[in-house]
Amino acid sequence: MRLGVFTFFNDTAIGPVDAAVALEERGFGSLFVAEHSHIPVNAKTPYPMGGPIPPQYYRTLDPFVSLTAAAVATKSLLVGTGISLVTQRDPIQTAKEVASLDLVSQGRFLFGVGVGWLREEIANHGVDPRVRGRVMDERLRAMIEIWTKDEAAFHGKYVDFDPIYLWPKPLSKPHTPVYIGGGPANFARIAELSAGWLSLSPSADALAGDLATLREVAGPDVPVIASHIGKVTAEVLAGYRDLGVEHVTVELPTQPRDETLRALDALHAEYAKLG
């Protein structure tokens, strides 16, 4: 089972290069980073974890810049967005960024995406939050056209362009792996796009029911990355392994370099107990 981390990089903590190198040196398999373009000062949308929105949400670095630095500094570490807010991104420009990072990383990039939860942030990008799922669907389908066609065109309600040339194409085939974050409402979308699932759960037991449903909808071989929230122990990790999940990520707090390295050593010690 591959073990990775998900985190927020910002201007006050360990940087992406130092973190990525430390992860690879310790045998971790992946690094996922969050994305928020900004946080509206007077946002009314409740923070999903409760309380005020933490500072790392509005200090986070651009994910494509961070992951490019991490990819160049490593050789085998998978790098991914967890998640990229596609509803807030131009699909043509994002298609180029994804393909470029796929190429620079030599096929080590995983494109985790989601609709986003902060309605005011989405609205500031000119998107009606009420239709953000439909907007994401069109933008993803348009990007897949761009990645897989020499002359790509797309005509939808939210994305509309005549044939274009756009290179590079992703090194990964048929295109950069797409993982969709969120709950069961996304399972039909995952099946339709032949994507993977980027789940979020406090335990393997909590994940088991939804995972069974996903496999019924999208097939038994649907790729799954389980993002675990909470304390990490060998027993916790074994629970995911026993579910047949081959890739698990755990939260790496946003901290200075020395504290981060100690946290990675503690995580690795639990991982090593799996044998």
Residue, then its C-alpha position, 0 to 999 in steps of 0.5 A: m500500500r502506497l502512503g502519501v500526505f496531503t497538505f497546504f503549502n504557504d509562505t510561513a512553513i516548510g517549502p515544497v522542495d524540502a517537503a518533497v525531498a523529505l518525503e521521498e527520502r523516507g519512502f513516502g509515495s505521494l504529495f497532494v496539495a490543496e488549492h484556494s485562490h483566495i478567501p473572501v473576507n465576509a464569507k457566509t459559507p460555513y467552514p466544513m470542519g467548524g469554526p473560522i476558516p484557518p489561515q492556511y486556506y488564504r495563504t496557500l501557494d499555487p498548486f501547480v507552482s508548488l508541485t512543479a518544484a516538488a516534481v523537479a526535486t524528486k525522482s519517484l514521488l507522485v505529485g497531485t492536487g487535492i483538490s484543484l477547484v476546476t469550477q474556478r479555473d479556465p479550462i483551456q489554460t488549466a489543460k495546458e498546465v496539467a499537461s505541462l506538469d505531467l510532462v515535467s514530472q515524467g508522468r507522476f502527476l495526479f489531477g485531483v479535482g472538485v467542485g469546491w465548498l466556498r460559495e463566495e469564492i466560486a462566485n468571485h470567479g464568475v460562476d454561479p455556485r448553484v451550477r458548479g457541478r455542471v460547470m465542472d463536468e463540462r470543463l473536465r470533458a473539455m480538458i479531456e478533449i484537449w488532451t486527447k485530440d490534435e484538433a480539439a473542440f467543445h460546445g457546451k452551455y458553460v464551455d464553448f470553443d471551436p477547434i484549437y491546437l494545444w500542446p503539450k499533450p500529457l505524457s500519461k495515456p490516455h491522459t493525466p489520471v483524474y481523481i474526483g473528490g467528494g461523496p457518493a453524489n460524484f460516483a456517476r460522474i466518476a464512472e462516466l469520466s473513467a476517473g478515480w475517487l479521492s475520498l475523505s474519511p475518518s476511518a476505514d470503517a466509515l469508508a467501507g459502505d461508500l466504497a462498496t457502492l462506488r465499486e458497484v457503480a464504477g466497477p471493481d477496479v476503479p482507482v481510489i485514493a483514501s484521504h484519512i482525517g485524524k490520528v494515524t496509527a499502524e492499525v488505522l492504516a491496516g484498516y484501509r489496506d484490508l479494504g483493498v485500498e492501494h493508496v492512502t494519504v494522511e494530513l501533514p500539518t502546515q508547520p516550519r521545517d523542523e516540526t514537519l520533519r519530526a511529523l514525517d518521522a512519526l508517520h513513517a514509524e507507524y507505516a513501517k509497522l505494517g511490514 
